[in-house]
Amino acid sequence: MECMQKGTTYQQLSYEERIKIATLRERGESIRSIADVLGRSTNTVARELREKQVRGRYVPKKAQHKTYWRRYRSKRNCMKVAMSKELTEFVNAKLPLGWSPERIAGYAKRQGLSVSKKAVYKYVKSRCLERHLFWKRHRKKGGPKRSHVSPRDAEKRLVEARPVISSRGHWELDFIVSRQSAAVLMVVVDRWTRFAIVKRLERKTHALVLRALADIVDHHGVKTITTDNDIVFQKWREMEISLSGVRFYFCHPYHSWEKGLVENTNRWIRTFVPKRTDCATVSGDTLRSIHTYLNDVPRQCLGFQTAREYYMN
């Protein structure tokens, strides 16, 4: 495709232009001079002559025919889902579960079903199924940016001091709170495997958070925890000692995006626990559904393995 200014539309070569290319080429004209006559870029003419030859010759009628079939196959591939009962059933089953077209296409290929994410998007649009796409339903609203404030505790390790990860055991932590009660959901996500754990706490206190973290440390390898400057971590040095040397790292104040993995995970959890939901009412079944969705849905960043599969390897 030609290099174009933003907002312009590329026009395919017409049959008449192809006749001119063939005629001028037979006269010995250079690619640059042919491009000047047509008002096209030299890349367009060069690619046309390179890709549309048949047995070493450029014939306008055959070049036009090849272009038609190439575009036909492209459109047909985009409707590949609608033309396959197996793919249609597969996509229809996964969309309501919140799977993105990328995840559906990637996982389908692991199951031996060849389909592209573009084809899935095309099917979603043609069947008016956009309501199932997560980012269509949950658009993040912008807000005023806060200025940088240095932490009062100068001994806190900040995110830039975190070690480079090459294995599991490095977690990000955050809380989902509600105004209806003191109950919270504590969310921790392994940065390497994306494996997530969500625990419901009656209150967000130092003792309850420490107890919940101790349980996670006992059952999962924990080397580091990255979190924000919540008051519950005011005694972070004692927590490190209690948790057998787990090292804490902290975001800069008001820079929650520095622990972007857990922040993004919270957005997915909000599909199960909408805003203004009392966290005390989140049932065990809901927590199990959250864990299943976060850990048993294939992820593009993991080669379409699930977080649980990747964590267990």
Order of alpha helices (4+ residues) and beta strands (2+ residues): alpha-alpha-alpha-alpha-alpha-alpha-alpha-alpha-beta-beta-beta-alpha-beta-alpha-beta-alpha-alpha-alpha
